[in-house]
């Protein structure tokens, strides 16, 4: 099983912010920059088009030996033999998702409120996405932002790998890792960047440096 605590930068795709560039081009650049994992999020595509888009990305990531996660759609994840899915608390119950996907697939779960950390669903996830850490333009109707204090609380409440998402960029990534996240997940920080490869490389360097500093402080 892949250990999500070892991830550094988690790319979530979004064609709306890609400035006319293809999802393939963004993912290729992000791979050049060293991202640890890629989630394909295609909420506005038909099932057939989502599947077709996924085929292309799957081959890229397979060649690079990078985990491939599908947002929400368990059927698409199965059809593509993706490495896992990412679901929210309003999606299919994680117990059922695990029964369908089997024991070897990754299941990530978004947690929007502190009390969700103690719910049975959280204990069944391979990683928890604390969302949103900061205000974000990529999702509507989000829960109130956790903030760094909320992220610190989440770290104290669970031993699960924590992926922080929402309003994260190279300017605040270090503080997010310092607050207890194992990995930063980003959309616009890479997808909308002038140079997605360089943006991914910069984020990775920031995250790795802060994780190393945090480790040294704990020894």
Secondary structure, DSSP 8 states (H G I E B T S, - for coil): ---GGG--EEEE--GGGSTT--HHHHHHHHHHHT-SEEEE--TTS-HHHHHHHHHHHHHHHHHHT-EEEEES-HHHHHHHT-SEEEE-TTSS-HHHHHHHH-TTSEEEEEE-SGGGGGSHHHHH-SEEEEE-SS--SSSSS-----HHHHHHHHHHH--SEEEEESS--TTTHHHHHHTT-SEEEESHHHHTSSSHHHHHHHHHHHHHHHHHHHHHHH-
